[in-house]
């Protein structure tokens, strides 16, 4: 149920994103989803890729600070209110969201939301119980 | 081990008698042979005959780096150049280099003092000594080299730079003693990890580190990362080079000063009035036996205090407290004195923060601003912005608490701060004053 996500530390310097993406491209790593959190001084790039362990090692070897965390990828119906009901469940269960980002699939029928929870196991229990579909790692890496 | 039992354990009374005898002879010779010193003494109204007790030294004028520069290159030598067998010089990054000279006897004494230091650090003829101090005009490389040879150890004169090759040599030769600057020791440790070499594969047992001020936290860091005992050595080229003072392995509490050759004093940081030895102030040295380049009351700009307590190692030489700052390195930020070593202390007291940092000082309008760059290692990195901002805030608060100055903490990518190949460059001061 848990999906592995890579996080990379970025100084606010021009060209760093390009370096990361080209390093990954050279090594045949495909990016599934990404989001960039930025502050005035630095950024954190979060990536879900098709080959997490390999990507992490490659970035490390290229001098980047890389971390690995586990996130949940949830499927929501691509229509008004699709996300609202999921967030309602999260609220009712008192789960704290560290951050979230979204992407859509080719089919266009469902959207995928990536959640980083403080307490991932509690989140899995609560969301599963309320019938939310949580994608497995294999599903996400293969998208 | 004590290399020179006779001198290093001399009872204080005999030692002080020897110091007085040597001081009188030194002052007399300097007065007779160097017009510049004679002029200064005449102006101060003091003659060599006025030195009747060790405390009379305070009648003599100080010597500063400025005096050395004024007499560039050989103006303060007391012997003709044909008796000078070696020249060393400071890098001269802040102006004209300062030049020092040695007679054959000076070199011999220097080697003896350096041997005493290595012995105090636990080295013996069985050791393989990896000497990564820079060879050349800098006194570190050759100074340590002669001492290690005199000890009878096997010296590997690698000098600075080419870090990966150094590590292979160190591993293949099974070097047991490492001599370098503390910042370079950390660079070596980091490079070993990068190369996939576990520092415990090394035969290293002890390191003798000097030539830059370093904090106790940095010592712990080096000891932990390299798995060795880290010993502090003190010296400066104006006095002789490395070998002026050394920590003993027994106590590692302060550095024994080679008092049979150098007379230490402590003076007030601002007024330069002599202070009792136990008080903290600027360290001043007078050489007692130097031939080519003696100095009288040289103001080192290093801050310390003298420990007069008995030491369990058996040496009777007083100890100087580990130097934590030099007035040369001192930054004045919005009127507050800041030493890079204080910032280092704060950084290293926070878990997992890397010992690589740089301080950048700017002036915007009439206001100074200080930025401390800290590398984000994997251990402190988090995918959540909040955590990194909290860490930066924590560093900022702790620096503010210790120094009373606020600064900006910039988190930077690993390896972006230049690694030390010798003396670490900790401060970039962009102020135009």
Contacts between the chains, C-beta under 8 A, distances in Angstrom:
chain1	res1	chain2	res2	distance
A	5	B	383	7.1
A	7	B	381	7.4
A	7	B	382	7.6
A	7	B	383	3.4
A	9	B	376	4.9
A	9	B	381	5.3
A	9	B	388	7.9
A	9	B	411	7.5
A	9	B	413	6.2
A	10	B	413	7.4
A	11	B	411	7.7
A	11	B	412	5.4
A	11	B	413	5.0
A	11	B	416	7.2
A	37	B	385	5.0
A	39	B	385	5.9
A	39	B	389	6.8
A	41	B	410	5.9
A	41	B	411	6.8
A	42	B	376	7.9
A	42	B	388	7.0
A	42	B	411	5.3
A	44	B	383	6.0
A	44	B	384	7.8
A	44	B	385	6.1
A	44	B	388	7.4
A	46	B	383	6.0
A	63	B	413	7.4
A	63	B	414	6.5
A	63	B	415	5.7
A	64	B	413	7.0
A	64	B	414	7.9
A	65	B	376	5.1
A	65	B	377	6.7
A	65	B	378	5.7
A	65	B	381	4.8
A	65	B	413	6.3
A	65	B	414	5.4
A	66	B	378	7.0
A	66	B	381	7.7
A	67	B	378	6.7
A	67	B	381	4.9
A	67	B	382	6.6
A	67	B	383	5.5
A	69	B	383	4.8
A	98	B	384	5.1
A	98	B	386	7.6
A	99	B	384	6.8
A	99	B	385	7.9
A	116	B	383	7.0
A	116	B	384	7.3
